[in-house]
Amino acid sequence: MTIFTVNSGVISSGISLASGDSLTVNAGAIAIATSVNNGVTALIHGSAIATVISGGAEAVYAGGGARALCFLS
């Protein structure tokens, strides 16, 4: 289990989330090319770009944004 937190002013790239992992992207932060797999929910308060979702979910909160999502079955 890994807990990822992307804080304001930081850009993350290429994080891959598996069962038991968590990701929080805080306001003012950007997550690029994240993979969300197998029951994981990524919490987005900042920006998420080019997320690939396969069996997971992405929750985008007020003030946050998501662009170029790809859903795989």
N, C-alpha and C positions, 0 to 999 in steps of 0.2 A: 504494500500500500504506500503510495507516494502522494503527498499533498503539494500541489503547485499553487502558488499565489503570484500573480503578475501585478506589481504595484504601479501607481501613477508615474508616468514618464518613462516606463520600460516597455520594450517591444520584445515579445517572445516569438520564437519560430520553431516549428517542427516538433512540438510536444505531442507524444502519443499516450493516450490514457487507456488503461485497461481496468478490468473489474477491481473495485476497491480503491482506485485512485480518485482524486478530486482536483478540480481546477476552478479557481476564482480569478477573474480578470477584473480588477478594480477600476473605478472611474479614472479616465486619463491614461489608461494602459491599452495596449494593443496585442492581440494574439493572432499570429499568422500561421496558416497551414497546420492547424491542430487536428489530430485524429481522435475522435470520441467513440469508444467501442464498448460493447457488452454491458449495458446497464448503468453506465456512468452518465451523470448530468453535469455539464460545464455551466458554471454560473457567470454570466456576462453582465458586468456593470459598465464596462468600457466598450472596446470594439473588438469584434472577431471577424477575421477575413479569411476566406478560403478554407473553411472548416469541413472536414469529411466526417460524416456521422454514420456509423455502422452499428446498430443495436443500442446506441446511446441517445442522448438528448442534449439540447442547448437551451438554457433558460436565459432570455434577454430581458433585463430589467429596464425600467424607465431611465432614460438618459443614455442607455447603451445601444449598440447597433451591431448587426450582423450582415455581412455581404458575401455573396458567392458561396452559399452552402451547397454541399453535395451529399445526398442521402443514398446509402448503399443498403441493399437488403441481404 
